[in-house]
Amino acid sequence: MERRSLPPTASVAHVSEGAKLHAPSAERNAAAITEVLVEIAPQAGRALEIASGTGQHIVTFARAMPNLDWQPTEIDPDRRSSIDAWAAESGLPNLRPAIALNATAPGWAAEQGHRELIVLINLLHLISTPEAQILISEMANALAPSGRFALYGPFLRAGQATSDGDARFHASLKAQDPTIGYKDLAEVKDWIEATGLSVIDIRSMPANNLLLVAQGPV
């Protein structure tokens, strides 16, 4: 995933205590995402979060789902430090140190495979379509049989934004980099199902976001 200059409203995180970074969006949506994950997650196994950001989400997930072994990943070293700081503060035994992972590069599934749960939050709109397709293909290869993939974020529906705020944000992303921006829900569903996974649920979430749940063959 190449470094991009994103609009100020994309991927916002502020310096907190020590190495910790704080993302207001993560604080707002963590509870709603966790509620769905608790419902759809396997009872036990290995969970992987792609692009864990500040670490606020995965600490919440690991606390709510203690029978899963959680692996955070992040391409940015400052955010990996933040993840580890949040994890150290939590003291959770089922949360591993963050590792560097470029999820848009081919081949990463070979090292990260056999995961019962993979979670991706608010990334697809910040990468290009070819990068998103690589990520989804690798994700499918990294899932254990009958494993589940949870994908959260904003989407276009039938090519259109569903609110004025989404339309403005999508336009600001495209203005900064024409290759990125919101992906269409139907297209993303097709990309997922082309890997052999089945989209088994689509949940409406706060702020016009969606959470897609896909499952591998049993």
C-alpha positions in Angstrom: 0.0 0.0 0.0 1.7 3.2 -1.1 1.9 6.2 1.1 -0.8 8.7 0.3 -1.6 12.3 1.2 -5.1 12.0 2.5 -7.6 14.8 3.4 -7.5 15.9 7.1 -10.8 14.1 7.8 -9.4 10.7 6.8 -7.8 8.5 9.4 -7.7 11.1 12.1 -5.6 10.3 15.2 -4.3 12.5 18.0 -1.4 12.1 20.3 -2.5 10.8 23.7 -0.4 9.5 26.6 3.1 8.2 25.8 3.0 6.3 22.5 -0.8 6.0 22.5 -2.7 7.7 19.7 -6.4 8.4 20.0 -8.9 8.2 17.1 -12.3 9.8 17.9 -14.0 7.7 15.2 -12.7 4.5 16.9 -14.1 5.6 20.2 -17.4 6.3 18.6 -17.9 3.1 16.7 -16.0 0.5 18.8 -19.1 -0.5 20.9 -21.4 -1.0 17.8 -18.8 -3.0 15.9 -18.0 -5.1 19.0 -21.6 -5.9 19.5 -21.9 -7.5 16.0 -18.5 -9.2 16.3 -19.5 -10.9 19.5 -22.6 -12.2 17.8 -20.8 -13.6 14.6 -17.4 -14.5 15.9 -16.3 -18.2 16.4 -16.2 -19.4 20.0 -12.4 -19.8 19.9 -9.5 -19.6 17.5 -7.1 -17.1 16.0 -8.3 -13.6 15.0 -6.5 -11.1 12.8 -7.3 -7.4 12.5 -6.0 -5.8 9.3 -4.8 -2.2 9.6 -5.5 -1.9 13.4 -4.8 1.8 13.4 -4.4 3.3 16.9 -5.2 0.0 18.7 -8.4 1.2 20.4 -10.6 -1.3 18.4 -8.6 -4.4 18.9 -8.3 -3.8 22.7 -12.1 -3.6 22.9 -12.5 -6.7 20.8 -9.9 -8.7 22.8 -11.6 -7.8 26.0 -15.1 -8.7 24.8 -14.0 -12.0 23.1 -11.4 -13.5 25.5 -11.5 -16.9 23.9 -10.0 -15.6 20.6 -6.3 -15.0 20.2 -6.0 -11.5 18.6 -3.2 -10.4 16.3 -3.1 -6.7 15.4 -1.4 -5.6 12.2 -0.5 -2.1 10.9 1.8 -0.8 8.2 2.6 2.5 10.1 5.3 2.1 12.8 3.9 5.0 14.9 0.5 3.3 15.0 2.1 -0.1 15.8 3.7 1.6 18.8 0.3 3.0 19.7 -1.3 -0.4 19.4 1.3 -1.9 21.7 0.8 0.9 24.2 -3.0 0.4 24.3 -2.4 -3.4 24.7 0.1 -3.0 27.5 -2.3 -0.7 29.4 -5.1 -3.3 29.0 -3.0 -6.2 30.3 -5.0 -8.6 28.2 -3.4 -12.1 27.8 -5.1 -12.8 24.4 -3.7 -9.8 22.6 -0.4 -10.2 20.7 2.2 -7.5 19.8 1.4 -5.6 16.6 3.2 -6.8 13.5 3.9 -4.9 10.2 1.6 -6.0 7.4 0.9 -4.4 4.0 -2.4 -6.1 3.3 -2.5 -4.8 -0.2 0.7 -6.7 -1.2 0.3 -10.1 -2.8 1.3 -13.1 -0.7 0.8 -12.2 2.9 -1.8 -14.9 3.5 0.9 -17.5 3.3 2.3 -16.3 6.6 -0.9 -15.2 8.3 -3.2 -18.0 7.2 -5.7 -20.3 9.1 -7.4 -17.5 10.9 -10.9 -18.2 12.3 -11.8 -14.5 12.1 -10.4 -11.6 10.1 -11.6 -8.0 10.8 -11.1 -4.9 8.6 -12.4 -1.5 9.6 -12.5 1.7 7.5 -9.8 1.0 5.0 -11.3 0.1 1.6 -12.2 3.8 0.8 -8.6 4.8 1.5 -7.0 2.4 -1.1 -7.4 1.8 -4.8 -9.7 -0.8 -6.4 -6.8 -3.0 -7.4 -5.4 -2.8 -3.9 -8.8 -3.6 -2.4 -9.1 -6.7 -4.7 -5.7 -8.0 -3.7 -6.5 -7.5 0.0 -9.8 -9.4 -0.3 -8.2 -12.2 -2.3 -5.4 -12.6 0.3 -7.9 -12.3 3.2 -9.9 -15.2 1.7 -6.7 -17.3 1.5 -5.8 -16.5 5.1 -9.2 -17.7 6.5 -9.5 -21.1 8.0 -12.2 -23.4 6.6 -15.6 -21.9 7.6 -13.8 -18.9 9.0 -15.5 -15.5 9.0 -14.5 -12.1 7.6 -16.0 -8.9 9.0 -15.7 -5.8 6.9 -16.9 -2.4 8.2 -17.0 1.0 6.5 -18.7 3.4 4.2 -20.0 2.2 0.8 -21.8 3.6 -2.2 -25.1 2.0 -3.0 -25.8 1.6 -6.7 -23.0 4.1 -7.3 -24.4 6.8 -5.1 -23.5 8.1 -1.6 -26.3 7.8 0.9 -25.9 11.1 2.6 -24.5 14.6 1.9 -21.7 14.0 4.3 -20.7 10.8 2.6 -20.8 12.5 -0.8 -18.6 15.3 0.4 -16.0 12.9 2.0 -16.0 10.7 -1.1 -15.4 13.7 -3.3 -12.6 15.0 -1.0 -10.9 11.6 -1.3 -11.2 11.5 -5.1 -9.9 15.1 -5.3 -6.8 14.1 -3.2 -6.2 10.9 -5.2 -8.5 9.8 -8.1 -7.7 6.1 -7.5 -9.3 6.0 -4.0 -12.7 6.7 -2.6 -15.8 4.8 -1.6 -16.4 1.4 -3.1 -19.8 0.2 -4.3 -21.5 -2.3 -2.1 -22.5 -4.6 -4.9 -19.0 -4.6 -6.4 -17.4 -5.4 -3.0 -19.8 -8.2 -2.5 -18.9 -9.6 -5.9 -15.2 -9.4 -5.1 -15.7 -11.3 -1.9 -17.9 -14.0 -3.4 -15.5 -14.4 -6.3 -13.0 -15.8 -3.8 -15.4 -18.6 -2.8 -16.7 -16.9 0.4 -20.3 -16.3 0.9 -21.6 -12.9 2.2 -24.0 -14.1 4.9 -25.0 -10.8 6.5 -25.0 -7.1 5.9 -25.7 -4.9 8.9 -26.6 -1.3 8.9 -24.4 0.6 11.3 -24.3 4.1 12.8 -23.3 7.0 10.5 -24.5 5.3 7.3 -21.8 2.6 7.5 -22.3 -1.1 6.9 -20.7 -4.2 8.3 -20.5 -7.2 5.9 -20.0 -10.7 7.3 -18.6 -13.3 4.9 -17.9 -17.0 5.6 -15.6 -19.5 4.0 -16.8 -22.9 2.8 -17.5 -25.4 5.6 
